[in-house]
Amino acid sequence: MDMRSFLAFPWRLMRPALESGEEGQGRQMRILIISDTHRRDENFLKLIERVKPLDMLVHCGDLEENEALFLEKAGCPAQIIAGNNDFFSSLPRELEFNIGKYRVWLTHGHNYYVSMGDSILKEEARNRGVDIVMFGHTHRPVVEIGKTLTALNPGSLSFPRQEGRRPSYILMELDKNGEAHYHLNFL
């Protein structure tokens, strides 16, 4: 199998069960959200063994290649986008998809000036009618749960910039009723 075939359907798409309304039937979902690994994949490799099994991996961009590594090691469907440092990537720049009952917009964030604040990003998310926006770029984690919009930035597994500079990630879990719970974690 060549690389393009490997990266194509169905790996980057969710299993139909994830969108089919199984919430409330006792099924719990676990989604790992990461960003800004910048070709320094050691922390990801350690982390993935710790948090498996997963129902989905979400990468918010700036992989700088190695898409196949993330897909192979995660062992689950993945949503992966290109960031501002993924110069020659064929990955999409943005995606919209469902996780359970939630509509998600995935963007790296640099085109929405997230380094200067998240107001433009949130305005675009509201205009798109999504429930959750996932982004990266700042290398600083954010879990902001609002009445109509949740903003998630897992920070960076490789080059964290927040106080304490600990690599970070988010585990999102859907409970048996389909409600989302977010857990910001540090390595």
Beta strands, then each sheet from edge to edge (+ up, - down):
strand 1: 29-34
strand 2: 56-59
strand 3: 78-80
strand 4: 94-99
strand 5: 102-107
strand 6: 132-134
strand 7: 141-145
strand 8: 150-154
strand 9: 168-174
strand 10: 180-186
sheet 1: 3+ 2+ 1+ 9- 10+
sheet 2: 4+ 5- 6- 8- 7+
end
